[in-house]
Amino acid sequence: MNAMKDRLSGKIVLITGASSGIGRSTAFEFAATSPDDLRLVLAARRVEKLSEISNEITKKFGGVKVHTVQLDVSKPDEVKQFVGNLPSEFQNIDILVNNAGLALGTAQAPNIPETDINGMWNTNVTGLINMTQAILSIFKKRPEGGAGDIINIGSIAGREGYPGGSIYCASKAAVRSFSEALRKELISTRIRVIVIDPGQVETEFSVVRLGDKSKADAVYAGVEPLTPEDIAEIIVFAAGRRQNVVLADTMIFPSHQASATFVHRKS
């Protein structure tokens, strides 16, 4: 823990989709791991939720400074203006956690609504790529070709497609391919590209996807899913490795799950 604290000390961490779920837990995990000297940039659409998180973190961890930004990564103009609008003390970002993402509906082709297709693709793929490009410009200005961490939150769905999830699965597969290519493009630098693929995690994800709390609860019936804190621990652990160590590809399941579609439920 002391080594991780030292490695993260003084860093500026940007987390997208930080208002709830994995993003929120990741903010708290970074703060708890390096509570004496850390700066967090928390971005999401729901700025009121970000303010609550910011207040809680700064009260609990005195050495952590937090800046919140209302941001919809699916809107390219907002992403382009993002860095330039940050206060100077938060601009030199060291770690980018591309966490913003969503799934919409369970329709199968040819009946998938165009709004669902665009919503998932523009957030999960185009938004992630645009945010990466914006922050990569900062990383590449550093010595030795550049330095920094890009941590992309993927999904087991990017490795195995399933019925009713074709667009979401395709979007997460695109994140995986983009990350693999980017890692090769940056091989001569000290910029690390890290992909974390969770299995079943209980967050607001299913409520957003299904539009109904009772339907979302049924997804987790008879199982013990991962928590946002479980994923946050892995994210911070990956960022806290020695500079020469890249946790390039991590897949995380709860114990009842063996693939995207192979799940054991207690009766």
GIQUI-V791487 format. One record per residue. N is the residue number from 1. OMEGA is omega in radians with two decimals (NA if undefined). Layout:
[[N;OMEGA] [N;OMEGA]]
This chain:
[[1;3.14] [2;3.11] [3;3.11] [4;3.12] [5;-3.14] [6;-3.11] [7;-3.11] [8;-3.09] [9;3.11] [10;-3.09] [11;2.99] [12;-3.05] [13;3.07] [14;3.11] [15;3.04] [16;-3.08] [17;-2.96] [18;-3.01] [19;-3.12] [20;3.00] [21;-3.07] [22;-3.13] [23;3.12] [24;-3.13] [25;3.13] [26;3.09] [27;3.14] [28;-3.13] [29;3.06] [30;-3.12] [31;-3.13] [32;-3.10] [33;3.14] [34;-2.97] [35;-3.02] [36;-3.07] [37;-3.10] [38;3.04] [39;-3.13] [40;2.97] [41;-3.09] [42;-3.06] [43;3.09] [44;3.11] [45;-3.06] [46;-3.02] [47;3.13] [48;3.08] [49;3.11] [50;3.13] [51;3.10] [52;3.14] [53;3.14] [54;-3.14] [55;-3.11] [56;-3.13] [57;-3.08] [58;3.06] [59;-3.04] [60;-3.06] [61;-2.99] [62;-3.09] [63;-3.11] [64;3.05] [65;-3.08] [66;3.01] [67;-3.12] [68;-3.10] [69;3.01] [70;-3.05] [71;2.97] [72;-3.03] [73;3.13] [74;-3.14] [75;-3.04] [76;-3.11] [77;3.11] [78;3.13] [79;-3.13] [80;-3.10] [81;-2.94] [82;-3.04] [83;-3.10] [84;-3.14] [85;3.12] [86;2.99] [87;-3.03] [88;-3.08] [89;3.13] [90;-3.01] [91;-3.01] [92;-2.99] [93;3.13] [94;-3.05] [95;3.06] [96;3.03] [97;3.12] [98;-3.05] [99;-3.08] [100;3.14] [101;-3.13] [102;2.97] [103;-3.11] [104;3.03] [105;3.13] [106;-3.11] [107;3.11] [108;3.11] [109;0.16] [110;-3.03] [111;-3.14] [112;-3.13] [113;3.14] [114;3.13] [115;3.10] [116;3.13] [117;-3.10] [118;-3.13] [119;3.14] [120;-3.06] [121;-3.09] [122;3.11] [123;-2.99] [124;-3.05] [125;-3.08] [126;3.13] [127;3.11] [128;-3.14] [129;3.14] [130;3.12] [131;3.11] [132;-3.13] [133;3.14] [134;-3.09] [135;3.13] [136;3.09] [137;3.07] [138;-3.10] [139;-2.99] [140;3.09] [141;-3.11] [142;-3.10] [143;3.09] [144;3.09] [145;3.11] [146;3.12] [147;3.12] [148;-3.13] [149;2.99] [150;-3.11] [151;-3.10] [152;3.12] [153;3.13] [154;3.14] [155;2.99] [156;3.12] [157;3.09] [158;3.13] [159;-3.07] [160;3.12] [161;3.11] [162;-3.10] [163;3.14] [164;-3.13] [165;-2.97] [166;-3.10] [167;3.10] [168;3.13] [169;3.13] [170;-3.13] [171;3.14] [172;3.01] [173;3.09] [174;3.08] [175;3.13] [176;-3.12] [177;3.10] [178;-3.10] [179;-3.14] [180;3.12] [181;-3.12] [182;3.13] [183;3.12] [184;3.11] [185;-3.05] [186;-3.01] [187;-3.12] [188;-3.11] [189;3.01] [190;3.09] [191;-3.11] [192;3.06] [193;-3.00] [194;3.10] [195;3.11] [196;-3.07] [197;3.09] [198;2.89] [199;-3.06] [200;3.11] [201;3.13] [202;3.09] [203;3.03] [204;-3.06] [205;-3.07] [206;3.08] [207;3.11] [208;-3.07] [209;-3.01] [210;3.09] [211;-3.07] [212;-3.09] [213;-3.12] [214;3.07] [215;3.12] [216;3.13] [217;-3.13] [218;3.11] [219;-3.06] [220;-3.14] [221;3.08] [222;3.14] [223;3.02] [224;-3.07] [225;2.99] [226;3.05] [227;3.04] [228;3.13] [229;3.09] [230;-3.12] [231;3.13] [232;3.12] [233;3.14] [234;3.14] [235;-3.10] [236;3.08] [237;-3.14] [238;3.14] [239;-3.08] [240;3.08] [241;3.01] [242;-3.06] [243;-3.08] [244;-3.06] [245;-3.13] [246;2.99] [247;-2.92] [248;-2.93] [249;-3.09] [250;3.06] [251;-3.03] [252;3.09] [253;2.77] [254;-2.99] [255;-3.13] [256;-3.02] [257;3.11] [258;3.06] [259;-3.13] [260;-3.05] [261;-3.09] [262;-3.06] [263;3.07] [264;3.12] [265;3.06] [266;-3.13] [267;NA]]
